[in-house]
Amino acid sequence: MKQIIFAFSDRRDLFESRERPSKMYSKHAFILTSVTAELPWQTLTAIPVFLLWYFPTGIYLNSEGVERIERGALLFLLLWAFFIFMATFAIMVASALKQAPVAANIAVVLYQLMLLFCG
């Protein structure tokens, strides 16, 4: 989350200094492109995380046959959705706050509160 927040803050500063005064495109388009740009990177991150977590822990041994493949695919999709959620959550917090360090700290606190209350 912290890497995304700091990169987003740099891109937002560039957007507000160049693109916003020219009114070429809106802030909504900027945020949408930021989220869309994160999708391939989060997918590339989810693949090694899944491979380095799913097989060494032996989770795949809990089922047999086709069910093993389905469970593995569903677990990968869950992990991928988690990475996508964290990227969009980081962009949401960064777009609401101007200072990147403050946004990073608040994002971590909000994430911990999500884990605490939604579990």
Backbone as XML, in Angstrom:
<?xml version="1.0"?>
<chain id="A" units="angstrom">
  <residue number="1" name="MET">
    <atom name="N" x="0.818" y="-1.189" z="0.000"/>
    <atom name="CA" x="0.000" y="0.000" z="0.000"/>
    <atom name="C" x="0.865" y="1.257" z="0.000"/>
  </residue>
  <residue number="2" name="LYS">
    <atom name="N" x="1.938" y="1.238" z="0.769"/>
    <atom name="CA" x="2.756" y="2.442" z="0.872"/>
    <atom name="C" x="3.416" y="2.783" z="-0.465"/>
  </residue>
  <residue number="3" name="GLN">
    <atom name="N" x="3.860" y="1.783" z="-1.195"/>
    <atom name="CA" x="4.466" y="2.057" z="-2.500"/>
    <atom name="C" x="3.447" y="2.666" z="-3.456"/>
  </residue>
  <residue number="4" name="ILE">
    <atom name="N" x="2.244" y="2.161" z="-3.443"/>
    <atom name="CA" x="1.201" y="2.675" z="-4.324"/>
    <atom name="C" x="0.840" y="4.102" z="-3.940"/>
  </residue>
  <residue number="5" name="ILE">
    <atom name="N" x="0.752" y="4.374" z="-2.647"/>
    <atom name="CA" x="0.367" y="5.710" z="-2.192"/>
    <atom name="C" x="1.404" y="6.745" z="-2.606"/>
  </residue>
  <residue number="6" name="PHE">
    <atom name="N" x="2.686" y="6.451" z="-2.415"/>
    <atom name="CA" x="3.711" y="7.422" z="-2.769"/>
    <atom name="C" x="3.788" y="7.624" z="-4.285"/>
  </residue>
  <residue number="7" name="ALA">
    <atom name="N" x="3.643" y="6.561" z="-5.056"/>
    <atom name="CA" x="3.642" y="6.704" z="-6.520"/>
    <atom name="C" x="2.413" y="7.476" z="-6.989"/>
  </residue>
  <residue number="8" name="PHE">
    <atom name="N" x="1.268" y="7.200" z="-6.389"/>
    <atom name="CA" x="0.049" y="7.923" z="-6.754"/>
    <atom name="C" x="0.170" y="9.409" z="-6.416"/>
  </residue>
  <residue number="9" name="SER">
    <atom name="N" x="0.772" y="9.722" z="-5.293"/>
    <atom name="CA" x="0.935" y="11.129" z="-4.908"/>
    <atom name="C" x="1.821" y="11.876" z="-5.907"/>
  </residue>
  <residue number="10" name="ASP">
    <atom name="N" x="2.880" y="11.212" z="-6.367"/>
    <atom name="CA" x="3.732" y="11.840" z="-7.384"/>
    <atom name="C" x="2.968" y="12.065" z="-8.681"/>
  </residue>
  <residue number="11" name="ARG">
    <atom name="N" x="2.205" y="11.071" z="-9.104"/>
    <atom name="CA" x="1.411" y="11.218" z="-10.332"/>
    <atom name="C" x="0.320" y="12.269" z="-10.159"/>
  </residue>
  <residue number="12" name="ARG">
    <atom name="N" x="-0.278" y="12.367" z="-8.972"/>
    <atom name="CA" x="-1.310" y="13.374" z="-8.737"/>
    <atom name="C" x="-0.725" y="14.778" z="-8.785"/>
  </residue>
  <residue number="13" name="ASP">
    <atom name="N" x="0.481" y="14.951" z="-8.229"/>
    <atom name="CA" x="1.122" y="16.263" z="-8.299"/>
    <atom name="C" x="1.385" y="16.654" z="-9.753"/>
  </residue>
  <residue number="14" name="LEU">
    <atom name="N" x="1.829" y="15.705" z="-10.540"/>
    <atom name="CA" x="2.047" y="15.964" z="-11.960"/>
    <atom name="C" x="0.731" y="16.282" z="-12.665"/>
  </residue>
  <residue number="15" name="PHE">
    <atom name="N" x="-0.308" y="15.545" z="-12.330"/>
    <atom name="CA" x="-1.624" y="15.788" z="-12.925"/>
    <atom name="C" x="-2.135" y="17.183" z="-12.580"/>
  </residue>
  <residue number="16" name="GLU">
    <atom name="N" x="-2.024" y="17.567" z="-11.329"/>
    <atom name="CA" x="-2.551" y="18.857" z="-10.905"/>
    <atom name="C" x="-1.731" y="20.034" z="-11.432"/>
  </residue>
  <residue number="17" name="SER">
    <atom name="N" x="-0.461" y="19.809" z="-11.720"/>
    <atom name="CA" x="0.339" y="20.913" z="-12.246"/>
    <atom name="C" x="0.215" y="21.056" z="-13.762"/>
  </residue>
  <residue number="18" name="ARG">
    <atom name="N" x="-0.017" y="19.956" z="-14.490"/>
    <atom name="CA" x="-0.054" y="20.022" z="-15.944"/>
    <atom name="C" x="-1.443" y="19.847" z="-16.539"/>
  </residue>
  <residue number="19" name="GLU">
    <atom name="N" x="-2.103" y="18.780" z="-16.166"/>
    <atom name="CA" x="-3.334" y="18.408" z="-16.861"/>
    <atom name="C" x="-4.570" y="19.133" z="-16.342"/>
  </residue>
  <residue number="20" name="ARG">
    <atom name="N" x="-4.628" y="19.370" z="-15.067"/>
    <atom name="CA" x="-5.828" y="20.003" z="-14.514"/>
    <atom name="C" x="-6.043" y="21.425" z="-15.032"/>
  </residue>
  <residue number="21" name="PRO">
    <atom name="N" x="-4.988" y="22.261" z="-15.112"/>
    <atom name="CA" x="-5.226" y="23.603" z="-15.672"/>
    <atom name="C" x="-5.631" y="23.572" z="-17.152"/>
  </residue>
  <residue number="22" name="SER">
    <atom name="N" x="-5.128" y="22.607" z="-17.902"/>
    <atom name="CA" x="-5.487" y="22.542" z="-19.320"/>
    <atom name="C" x="-6.860" y="21.922" z="-19.541"/>
  </residue>
  <residue number="23" name="LYS">
    <atom name="N" x="-7.388" y="21.246" z="-18.527"/>
    <atom name="CA" x="-8.717" y="20.612" z="-18.573"/>
    <atom name="C" x="-8.856" y="19.625" z="-19.732"/>
  </residue>
  <residue number="24" name="MET">
    <atom name="N" x="-7.782" y="18.862" z="-19.959"/>
    <atom name="CA" x="-7.825" y="17.837" z="-21.008"/>
    <atom name="C" x="-8.676" y="16.657" z="-20.569"/>
  </residue>
  <residue number="25" name="TYR">
    <atom name="N" x="-8.526" y="16.235" z="-19.325"/>
    <atom name="CA" x="-9.392" y="15.190" z="-18.780"/>
    <atom name="C" x="-9.582" y="15.430" z="-17.289"/>
  </residue>
  <residue number="26" name="SER">
    <atom name="N" x="-10.606" y="14.791" z="-16.741"/>
    <atom name="CA" x="-11.007" y="15.081" z="-15.363"/>
    <atom name="C" x="-10.234" y="14.236" z="-14.359"/>
  </residue>
  <residue number="27" name="LYS">
    <atom name="N" x="-10.469" y="14.536" z="-13.097"/>
    <atom name="CA" x="-9.838" y="13.778" z="-12.024"/>
    <atom name="C" x="-10.378" y="12.350" z="-11.973"/>
  </residue>
  <residue number="28" name="HIS">
    <atom name="N" x="-11.630" y="12.172" z="-12.382"/>
    <atom name="CA" x="-12.215" y="10.829" z="-12.409"/>
    <atom name="C" x="-11.469" y="9.937" z="-13.403"/>
  </residue>
  <residue number="29" name="ALA">
    <atom name="N" x="-11.137" y="10.485" z="-14.551"/>
    <atom name="CA" x="-10.372" y="9.723" z="-15.543"/>
    <atom name="C" x="-8.973" y="9.411" z="-15.027"/>
  </residue>
  <residue number="30" name="PHE">
    <atom name="N" x="-8.381" y="10.346" z="-14.306"/>
    <atom name="CA" x="-7.060" y="10.115" z="-13.725"/>
    <atom name="C" x="-7.080" y="8.972" z="-12.716"/>
  </residue>
  <residue number="31" name="ILE">
    <atom name="N" x="-8.076" y="8.956" z="-11.842"/>
    <atom name="CA" x="-8.168" y="7.897" z="-10.835"/>
    <atom name="C" x="-8.475" y="6.557" z="-11.497"/>
  </residue>
  <residue number="32" name="LEU">
    <atom name="N" x="-9.353" y="6.566" z="-12.498"/>
    <atom name="CA" x="-9.676" y="5.329" z="-13.216"/>
    <atom name="C" x="-8.446" y="4.757" z="-13.916"/>
  </residue>
  <residue number="33" name="THR">
    <atom name="N" x="-7.633" y="5.607" z="-14.522"/>
    <atom name="CA" x="-6.415" y="5.101" z="-15.167"/>
    <atom name="C" x="-5.397" y="4.624" z="-14.141"/>
  </residue>
  <residue number="34" name="SER">
    <atom name="N" x="-5.366" y="5.245" z="-12.972"/>
    <atom name="CA" x="-4.453" y="4.785" z="-11.922"/>
    <atom name="C" x="-4.837" y="3.391" z="-11.438"/>
  </residue>
  <residue number="35" name="VAL">
    <atom name="N" x="-6.131" y="3.157" z="-11.264"/>
    <atom name="CA" x="-6.598" y="1.830" z="-10.834"/>
    <atom name="C" x="-6.360" y="0.804" z="-11.944"/>
  </residue>
  <residue number="36" name="THR">
    <atom name="N" x="-6.633" y="1.184" z="-13.173"/>
    <atom name="CA" x="-6.441" y="0.263" z="-14.299"/>
    <atom name="C" x="-4.966" y="-0.089" z="-14.482"/>
  </residue>
  <residue number="37" name="ALA">
    <atom name="N" x="-4.091" y="0.860" z="-14.246"/>
    <atom name="CA" x="-2.658" y="0.594" z="-14.375"/>
    <atom name="C" x="-2.157" y="-0.355" z="-13.294"/>
  </residue>
  <residue number="38" name="GLU">
    <atom name="N" x="-2.834" y="-0.412" z="-12.169"/>
    <atom name="CA" x="-2.415" y="-1.311" z="-11.090"/>
    <atom name="C" x="-2.825" y="-2.765" z="-11.340"/>
  </residue>
  <residue number="39" name="LEU">
    <atom name="N" x="-3.834" y="-3.006" z="-12.148"/>
    <atom name="CA" x="-4.335" y="-4.371" z="-12.357"/>
    <atom name="C" x="-3.268" y="-5.340" z="-12.856"/>
  </residue>
  <residue number="40" name="PRO">
    <atom name="N" x="-2.502" y="-5.036" z="-13.916"/>
    <atom name="CA" x="-1.481" y="-6.002" z="-14.348"/>
    <atom name="C" x="-0.391" y="-6.220" z="-13.308"/>
  </residue>
  <residue number="41" name="TRP">
    <atom name="N" x="-0.003" y="-5.148" z="-12.610"/>
    <atom name="CA" x="1.052" y="-5.297" z="-11.609"/>
    <atom name="C" x="0.587" y="-6.150" z="-10.430"/>
  </residue>
  <residue number="42" name="GLN">
    <atom name="N" x="-0.641" y="-5.972" z="-10.026"/>
    <atom name="CA" x="-1.155" y="-6.786" z="-8.934"/>
    <atom name="C" x="-1.330" y="-8.244" z="-9.359"/>
  </residue>
  <residue number="43" name="THR">
    <atom name="N" x="-1.659" y="-8.453" z="-10.621"/>
    <atom name="CA" x="-1.754" y="-9.821" z="-11.134"/>
    <atom name="C" x="-0.376" y="-10.477" z="-11.134"/>
  </residue>
  <residue number="44" name="LEU">
    <atom name="N" x="0.631" y="-9.743" z="-11.594"/>
    <atom name="CA" x="1.996" y="-10.286" z="-11.594"/>
    <atom name="C" x="2.517" y="-10.522" z="-10.179"/>
  </residue>
  <residue number="45" name="THR">
    <atom name="N" x="2.041" y="-9.769" z="-9.236"/>
    <atom name="CA" x="2.438" y="-9.974" z="-7.849"/>
    <atom name="C" x="1.719" y="-11.175" z="-7.244"/>
  </residue>
  <residue number="46" name="ALA">
    <atom name="N" x="0.457" y="-11.367" z="-7.602"/>
    <atom name="CA" x="-0.330" y="-12.454" z="-7.017"/>
    <atom name="C" x="0.172" y="-13.833" z="-7.447"/>
  </residue>
  <residue number="47" name="ILE">
    <atom name="N" x="0.705" y="-13.948" z="-8.640"/>
    <atom name="CA" x="1.150" y="-15.260" z="-9.135"/>
    <atom name="C" x="2.294" y="-15.825" z="-8.296"/>
  </residue>
  <residue number="48" name="PRO">
    <atom name="N" x="3.422" y="-15.114" z="-8.110"/>
    <atom name="CA" x="4.472" y="-15.715" z="-7.275"/>
    <atom name="C" x="4.075" y="-15.868" z="-5.813"/>
  </residue>
  <residue number="49" name="VAL">
    <atom name="N" x="3.270" y="-14.930" z="-5.301"/>
    <atom name="CA" x="2.829" y="-15.068" z="-3.908"/>
    <atom name="C" x="2.012" y="-16.348" z="-3.753"/>
  </residue>
  <residue number="50" name="PHE">
    <atom name="N" x="1.120" y="-16.607" z="-4.705"/>
    <atom name="CA" x="0.311" y="-17.818" z="-4.649"/>
    <atom name="C" x="1.195" y="-19.064" z="-4.742"/>
  </residue>
  <residue number="51" name="LEU">
    <atom name="N" x="2.122" y="-19.071" z="-5.680"/>
    <atom name="CA" x="2.977" y="-20.252" z="-5.865"/>
    <atom name="C" x="3.878" y="-20.499" z="-4.662"/>
  </residue>
  <residue number="52" name="LEU">
    <atom name="N" x="4.367" y="-19.436" z="-4.077"/>
    <atom name="CA" x="5.275" y="-19.585" z="-2.932"/>
    <atom name="C" x="4.550" y="-19.798" z="-1.609"/>
  </residue>
  <residue number="53" name="TRP">
    <atom name="N" x="3.237" y="-19.680" z="-1.623"/>
    <atom name="CA" x="2.466" y="-19.905" z="-0.404"/>
    <atom name="C" x="1.627" y="-21.175" z="-0.492"/>
  </residue>
  <residue number="54" name="TYR">
    <atom name="N" x="0.976" y="-21.409" z="-1.603"/>
    <atom name="CA" x="0.014" y="-22.499" z="-1.732"/>
    <atom name="C" x="0.694" y="-23.870" z="-1.715"/>
  </residue>
  <residue number="55" name="PHE">
    <atom name="N" x="1.746" y="-24.042" z="-2.492"/>
    <atom name="CA" x="2.378" y="-25.354" z="-2.585"/>
    <atom name="C" x="3.281" y="-25.692" z="-1.406"/>
  </residue>
  <residue number="56" name="PRO">
    <atom name="N" x="4.136" y="-24.795" z="-0.915"/>
    <atom name="CA" x="4.972" y="-25.174" z="0.234"/>
    <atom name="C" x="4.187" y="-25.484" z="1.508"/>
  </residue>
  <residue number="57" name="THR">
    <atom name="N" x="3.029" y="-24.859" z="1.685"/>
    <atom name="CA" x="2.255" y="-25.138" z="2.893"/>
    <atom name="C" x="1.473" y="-26.431" z="2.792"/>
  </residue>
  <residue number="58" name="GLY">
    <atom name="N" x="1.301" y="-26.968" z="1.594"/>
    <atom name="CA" x="0.595" y="-28.228" z="1.420"/>
    <atom name="C" x="-0.911" y="-28.124" z="1.435"/>
  </residue>
  <residue number="59" name="ILE">
    <atom name="N" x="-1.441" y="-26.967" z="1.167"/>
    <atom name="CA" x="-2.892" y="-26.783" z="1.167"/>
    <atom name="C" x="-3.534" y="-27.626" z="0.060"/>
  </residue>
  <residue number="60" name="TYR">
    <atom name="N" x="-2.820" y="-27.815" z="-1.040"/>
    <atom name="CA" x="-3.375" y="-28.574" z="-2.158"/>
    <atom name="C" x="-3.584" y="-30.047" z="-1.820"/>
  </residue>
  <residue number="61" name="LEU">
    <atom name="N" x="-3.029" y="-30.537" z="-0.739"/>
    <atom name="CA" x="-3.178" y="-31.947" z="-0.365"/>
    <atom name="C" x="-4.499" y="-32.240" z="0.331"/>
  </residue>
  <residue number="62" name="ASN">
    <atom name="N" x="-5.315" y="-31.226" z="0.571"/>
    <atom name="CA" x="-6.576" y="-31.414" z="1.281"/>
    <atom name="C" x="-7.690" y="-31.959" z="0.407"/>
  </residue>
  <residue number="63" name="SER">
    <atom name="N" x="-7.467" y="-32.089" z="-0.890"/>
    <atom name="CA" x="-8.510" y="-32.575" z="-1.787"/>
    <atom name="C" x="-7.892" y="-33.447" z="-2.873"/>
  </residue>
  <residue number="64" name="GLU">
    <atom name="N" x="-8.755" y="-34.053" z="-3.676"/>
    <atom name="CA" x="-8.304" y="-34.979" z="-4.722"/>
    <atom name="C" x="-8.932" y="-34.614" z="-6.057"/>
  </residue>
  <residue number="65" name="GLY">
    <atom name="N" x="-8.260" y="-34.936" z="-7.132"/>
    <atom name="CA" x="-8.818" y="-34.832" z="-8.481"/>
    <atom name="C" x="-9.150" y="-33.426" z="-8.920"/>
  </residue>
  <residue number="66" name="VAL">
    <atom name="N" x="-10.339" y="-33.308" z="-9.541"/>
    <atom name="CA" x="-10.780" y="-32.030" z="-10.098"/>
    <atom name="C" x="-11.012" y="-31.009" z="-8.990"/>
  </residue>
  <residue number="67" name="GLU">
    <atom name="N" x="-11.439" y="-31.487" z="-7.848"/>
    <atom name="CA" x="-11.691" y="-30.575" z="-6.726"/>
    <atom name="C" x="-10.407" y="-29.855" z="-6.309"/>
  </residue>
  <residue number="68" name="ARG">
    <atom name="N" x="-9.274" y="-30.518" z="-6.441"/>
    <atom name="CA" x="-7.991" y="-29.899" z="-6.104"/>
    <atom name="C" x="-7.714" y="-28.709" z="-7.022"/>
  </residue>
  <residue number="69" name="ILE">
    <atom name="N" x="-7.998" y="-28.862" z="-8.300"/>
    <atom name="CA" x="-7.781" y="-27.782" z="-9.263"/>
    <atom name="C" x="-8.743" y="-26.626" z="-8.995"/>
  </residue>
  <residue number="70" name="GLU">
    <atom name="N" x="-9.999" y="-26.965" z="-8.721"/>
    <atom name="CA" x="-10.986" y="-25.914" z="-8.446"/>
    <atom name="C" x="-10.632" y="-25.129" z="-7.186"/>
  </residue>
  <residue number="71" name="ARG">
    <atom name="N" x="-10.232" y="-25.836" z="-6.164"/>
    <atom name="CA" x="-9.867" y="-25.148" z="-4.915"/>
    <atom name="C" x="-8.642" y="-24.262" z="-5.115"/>
  </residue>
  <residue number="72" name="GLY">
    <atom name="N" x="-7.679" y="-24.750" z="-5.859"/>
    <atom name="CA" x="-6.490" y="-23.942" z="-6.133"/>
    <atom name="C" x="-6.828" y="-22.699" z="-6.929"/>
  </residue>
  <residue number="73" name="ALA">
    <atom name="N" x="-7.689" y="-22.856" z="-7.940"/>
    <atom name="CA" x="-8.087" y="-21.701" z="-8.757"/>
    <atom name="C" x="-8.878" y="-20.693" z="-7.931"/>
  </residue>
  <residue number="74" name="LEU">
    <atom name="N" x="-9.787" y="-21.166" z="-7.105"/>
    <atom name="CA" x="-10.561" y="-20.254" z="-6.265"/>
    <atom name="C" x="-9.681" y="-19.533" z="-5.245"/>
  </residue>
  <residue number="75" name="LEU">
    <atom name="N" x="-8.707" y="-20.249" z="-4.712"/>
    <atom name="CA" x="-7.803" y="-19.611" z="-3.761"/>
    <atom name="C" x="-6.928" y="-18.571" z="-4.449"/>
  </residue>
  <residue number="76" name="PHE">
    <atom name="N" x="-6.498" y="-18.862" z="-5.689"/>
    <atom name="CA" x="-5.744" y="-17.859" z="-6.432"/>
    <atom name="C" x="-6.606" y="-16.636" z="-6.711"/>
  </residue>
  <residue number="77" name="LEU">
    <atom name="N" x="-7.855" y="-16.841" z="-7.109"/>
    <atom name="CA" x="-8.745" y="-15.708" z="-7.368"/>
    <atom name="C" x="-8.998" y="-14.893" z="-6.102"/>
  </residue>
  <residue number="78" name="LEU">
    <atom name="N" x="-9.099" y="-15.558" z="-4.968"/>
    <atom name="CA" x="-9.272" y="-14.843" z="-3.708"/>
    <atom name="C" x="-8.042" y="-14.011" z="-3.380"/>
  </residue>
  <residue number="79" name="LEU">
    <atom name="N" x="-6.874" y="-14.573" z="-3.578"/>
    <atom name="CA" x="-5.638" y="-13.843" z="-3.330"/>
    <atom name="C" x="-5.494" y="-12.671" z="-4.298"/>
  </residue>
  <residue number="80" name="TRP">
    <atom name="N" x="-5.841" y="-12.884" z="-5.555"/>
    <atom name="CA" x="-5.783" y="-11.826" z="-6.559"/>
    <atom name="C" x="-6.762" y="-10.710" z="-6.219"/>
  </residue>
  <residue number="81" name="ALA">
    <atom name="N" x="-7.967" y="-11.073" z="-5.794"/>
    <atom name="CA" x="-8.961" y="-10.066" z="-5.403"/>
    <atom name="C" x="-8.471" y="-9.270" z="-4.198"/>
  </residue>
  <residue number="82" name="PHE">
    <atom name="N" x="-7.770" y="-9.927" z="-3.291"/>
    <atom name="CA" x="-7.211" y="-9.218" z="-2.137"/>
    <atom name="C" x="-6.189" y="-8.184" z="-2.582"/>
  </residue>
  <residue number="83" name="PHE">
    <atom name="N" x="-5.305" y="-8.553" z="-3.502"/>
    <atom name="CA" x="-4.313" y="-7.607" z="-4.002"/>
    <atom name="C" x="-4.968" y="-6.444" z="-4.737"/>
  </residue>
  <residue number="84" name="ILE">
    <atom name="N" x="-5.986" y="-6.726" z="-5.528"/>
    <atom name="CA" x="-6.701" y="-5.668" z="-6.241"/>
    <atom name="C" x="-7.400" y="-4.754" z="-5.231"/>
  </residue>
  <residue number="85" name="PHE">
    <atom name="N" x="-8.011" y="-5.333" z="-4.219"/>
    <atom name="CA" x="-8.679" y="-4.534" z="-3.193"/>
    <atom name="C" x="-7.693" y="-3.628" z="-2.481"/>
  </residue>
  <residue number="86" name="MET">
    <atom name="N" x="-6.540" y="-4.154" z="-2.121"/>
    <atom name="CA" x="-5.564" y="-3.342" z="-1.409"/>
    <atom name="C" x="-5.039" y="-2.210" z="-2.287"/>
  </residue>
  <residue number="87" name="ALA">
    <atom name="N" x="-4.888" y="-2.455" z="-3.585"/>
    <atom name="CA" x="-4.431" y="-1.395" z="-4.489"/>
    <atom name="C" x="-5.484" y="-0.298" z="-4.619"/>
  </residue>
  <residue number="88" name="THR">
    <atom name="N" x="-6.738" y="-0.689" z="-4.796"/>
    <atom name="CA" x="-7.787" y="0.322" z="-4.925"/>
    <atom name="C" x="-8.015" y="1.041" z="-3.598"/>
  </residue>
  <residue number="89" name="PHE">
    <atom name="N" x="-7.861" y="0.344" z="-2.495"/>
    <atom name="CA" x="-7.989" y="0.976" z="-1.184"/>
    <atom name="C" x="-6.881" y="2.003" z="-0.970"/>
  </residue>
  <residue number="90" name="ALA">
    <atom name="N" x="-5.665" y="1.663" z="-1.374"/>
    <atom name="CA" x="-4.551" y="2.599" z="-1.239"/>
    <atom name="C" x="-4.770" y="3.833" z="-2.104"/>
  </residue>
  <residue number="91" name="ILE">
    <atom name="N" x="-5.274" y="3.648" z="-3.305"/>
    <atom name="CA" x="-5.552" y="4.787" z="-4.182"/>
    <atom name="C" x="-6.678" y="5.638" z="-3.600"/>
  </residue>
  <residue number="92" name="MET">
    <atom name="N" x="-7.669" y="4.996" z="-3.010"/>
    <atom name="CA" x="-8.772" y="5.738" z="-2.401"/>
    <atom name="C" x="-8.273" y="6.633" z="-1.265"/>
  </residue>
  <residue number="93" name="VAL">
    <atom name="N" x="-7.439" y="6.080" z="-0.404"/>
    <atom name="CA" x="-6.928" y="6.865" z="0.718"/>
    <atom name="C" x="-5.985" y="7.962" z="0.219"/>
  </residue>
  <residue number="94" name="ALA">
    <atom name="N" x="-5.147" y="7.637" z="-0.754"/>
    <atom name="CA" x="-4.197" y="8.627" z="-1.271"/>
    <atom name="C" x="-4.906" y="9.760" z="-1.995"/>
  </residue>
  <residue number="95" name="SER">
    <atom name="N" x="-6.025" y="9.464" z="-2.639"/>
    <atom name="CA" x="-6.733" y="10.531" z="-3.346"/>
    <atom name="C" x="-7.468" y="11.457" z="-2.379"/>
  </residue>
  <residue number="96" name="ALA">
    <atom name="N" x="-7.739" y="10.995" z="-1.178"/>
    <atom name="CA" x="-8.437" y="11.824" z="-0.203"/>
    <atom name="C" x="-7.492" y="12.732" z="0.579"/>
  </residue>
  <residue number="97" name="LEU">
    <atom name="N" x="-6.226" y="12.343" z="0.687"/>
    <atom name="CA" x="-5.272" y="13.109" z="1.494"/>
    <atom name="C" x="-4.131" y="13.625" z="0.628"/>
  </residue>
  <residue number="98" name="LYS">
    <atom name="N" x="-3.685" y="14.819" z="0.919"/>
    <atom name="CA" x="-2.657" y="15.468" z="0.089"/>
    <atom name="C" x="-1.256" y="14.943" z="0.392"/>
  </residue>
  <residue number="99" name="GLN">
    <atom name="N" x="-0.911" y="14.765" z="1.666"/>
    <atom name="CA" x="0.434" y="14.343" z="2.034"/>
    <atom name="C" x="0.532" y="12.818" z="1.986"/>
  </residue>
  <residue number="100" name="ALA">
    <atom name="N" x="1.537" y="12.317" z="1.281"/>
    <atom name="CA" x="1.701" y="10.876" z="1.119"/>
    <atom name="C" x="2.042" y="10.157" z="2.426"/>
  </residue>
  <residue number="101" name="PRO">
    <atom name="N" x="2.941" y="10.673" z="3.280"/>
    <atom name="CA" x="3.217" y="9.942" z="4.530"/>
    <atom name="C" x="1.996" y="9.832" z="5.441"/>
  </residue>
  <residue number="102" name="VAL">
    <atom name="N" x="1.213" y="10.890" z="5.494"/>
    <atom name="CA" x="-0.009" y="10.856" z="6.311"/>
    <atom name="C" x="-0.988" y="9.840" z="5.732"/>
  </residue>
  <residue number="103" name="ALA">
    <atom name="N" x="-1.130" y="9.839" z="4.417"/>
    <atom name="CA" x="-2.034" y="8.887" z="3.765"/>
    <atom name="C" x="-1.582" y="7.449" z="3.993"/>
  </residue>
  <residue number="104" name="ALA">
    <atom name="N" x="-0.268" y="7.210" z="3.950"/>
    <atom name="CA" x="0.247" y="5.853" z="4.176"/>
    <atom name="C" x="-0.048" y="5.391" z="5.601"/>
  </residue>
  <residue number="105" name="ASN">
    <atom name="N" x="0.159" y="6.260" z="6.568"/>
    <atom name="CA" x="-0.104" y="5.883" z="7.959"/>
    <atom name="C" x="-1.594" y="5.655" z="8.210"/>
  </residue>
  <residue number="106" name="ILE">
    <atom name="N" x="-2.429" y="6.502" z="7.648"/>
    <atom name="CA" x="-3.871" y="6.330" z="7.834"/>
    <atom name="C" x="-4.363" y="5.081" z="7.123"/>
  </residue>
  <residue number="107" name="ALA">
    <atom name="N" x="-3.795" y="4.760" z="5.965"/>
    <atom name="CA" x="-4.190" y="3.552" z="5.250"/>
    <atom name="C" x="-3.859" y="2.300" z="6.060"/>
  </residue>
  <residue number="108" name="VAL">
    <atom name="N" x="-2.707" y="2.298" z="6.703"/>
    <atom name="CA" x="-2.339" y="1.148" z="7.533"/>
    <atom name="C" x="-3.295" y="1.017" z="8.715"/>
  </residue>
  <residue number="109" name="VAL">
    <atom name="N" x="-3.628" y="2.131" z="9.352"/>
    <atom name="CA" x="-4.563" y="2.091" z="10.483"/>
    <atom name="C" x="-5.941" y="1.612" z="10.024"/>
  </residue>
  <residue number="110" name="LEU">
    <atom name="N" x="-6.411" y="2.115" z="8.896"/>
    <atom name="CA" x="-7.719" y="1.681" z="8.389"/>
    <atom name="C" x="-7.716" y="0.206" z="8.013"/>
  </residue>
  <residue number="111" name="TYR">
    <atom name="N" x="-6.610" y="-0.272" z="7.454"/>
    <atom name="CA" x="-6.510" y="-1.694" z="7.123"/>
    <atom name="C" x="-6.550" y="-2.544" z="8.388"/>
  </residue>
  <residue number="112" name="GLN">
    <atom name="N" x="-5.846" y="-2.119" z="9.414"/>
    <atom name="CA" x="-5.878" y="-2.864" z="10.676"/>
    <atom name="C" x="-7.274" y="-2.844" z="11.292"/>
  </residue>
  <residue number="113" name="LEU">
    <atom name="N" x="-7.978" y="-1.726" z="11.173"/>
    <atom name="CA" x="-9.344" y="-1.673" z="11.673"/>
    <atom name="C" x="-10.276" y="-2.587" z="10.875"/>
  </residue>
  <residue number="114" name="MET">
    <atom name="N" x="-10.044" y="-2.679" z="9.566"/>
    <atom name="CA" x="-10.827" y="-3.622" z="8.766"/>
    <atom name="C" x="-10.604" y="-5.062" z="9.219"/>
  </residue>
  <residue number="115" name="LEU">
    <atom name="N" x="-9.359" y="-5.404" z="9.494"/>
    <atom name="CA" x="-9.065" y="-6.751" z="9.977"/>
    <atom name="C" x="-9.677" y="-6.999" z="11.354"/>
  </residue>
  <residue number="116" name="LEU">
    <atom name="N" x="-9.647" y="-5.984" z="12.191"/>
    <atom name="CA" x="-10.156" y="-6.119" z="13.545"/>
    <atom name="C" x="-11.673" y="-6.288" z="13.563"/>
  </residue>
  <residue number="117" name="PHE">
    <atom name="N" x="-12.392" y="-5.480" z="12.796"/>
    <atom name="CA" x="-13.841" y="-5.495" z="12.870"/>
    <atom name="C" x="-14.507" y="-6.403" z="11.836"/>
  </residue>
  <residue number="118" name="CYS">
    <atom name="N" x="-13.828" y="-6.669" z="10.728"/>
    <atom name="CA" x="-14.445" y="-7.505" z="9.692"/>
    <atom name="C" x="-13.773" y="-8.863" z="9.588"/>
  </residue>
  <residue number="119" name="GLY">
    <atom name="N" x="-12.686" y="-9.056" z="10.207"/>
    <atom name="CA" x="-11.963" y="-10.222" z="10.375"/>
    <atom name="C" x="-11.549" y="-11.172" z="9.441"/>
  </residue>
</chain>
